[in-house]
Amino acid sequence: MTNTIALCLGLLLLALFAFDYAQYDLANALFLSRKFMDLIEWMAFWR
């Protein structure tokens, strides 16, 4: 991965979080973070 691609992906993530904050008060980010934590816990179980 080049620096340009990493920078573009980082800016895209920041823009998505800013949009989620402005429109939905970070409800989508909270939902995704809870699902991600469940996935990590499930994967740790199968380890």
C-alpha atoms as one frame of an Amber mdcrd trajectory, in Angstrom:
protein
   0.000   0.000   0.000   1.435   3.334  -0.966   1.282   6.470   1.146  -1.186
   8.043  -1.273  -3.634   5.156  -0.988  -3.325   5.117   2.808  -3.949   8.852
   2.971  -7.001   8.595   0.707  -8.451   5.755   2.782  -7.842   7.701   5.997
  -9.530  10.798   4.609 -12.451   8.699   3.385 -12.908   7.200   6.860 -12.772
  10.633   8.470 -15.342  11.943   5.999 -17.660   9.013   6.704 -17.386   9.543
  10.460 -18.036  13.272  10.016 -21.107  12.544   7.887 -22.362  10.008  10.432
 -21.860  12.543  13.225 -23.670  15.293  11.340 -26.608  13.204  10.171 -27.080
  10.414  12.705 -25.183  11.505  15.832 -22.730   8.583  15.439 -25.482   5.956
  15.717 -24.102   3.956  12.801 -20.548   4.075  14.126 -21.752   2.885  17.536
 -23.701   0.021  15.942 -20.708  -1.059  13.859 -18.329  -0.853  16.801 -20.625
  -3.046  18.917 -20.880  -5.612  16.113 -17.096  -5.519  15.680 -16.622  -6.186
  19.399 -19.010  -9.154  19.129 -16.992 -10.462  16.179 -13.728 -10.168  18.119
 -15.260 -11.998  21.066 -16.598 -14.749  18.786 -13.227 -15.149  17.069 -11.455
 -15.329  20.453 -13.787 -18.154  21.409 -12.742 -20.192  18.373  -9.068 -19.528
  18.883
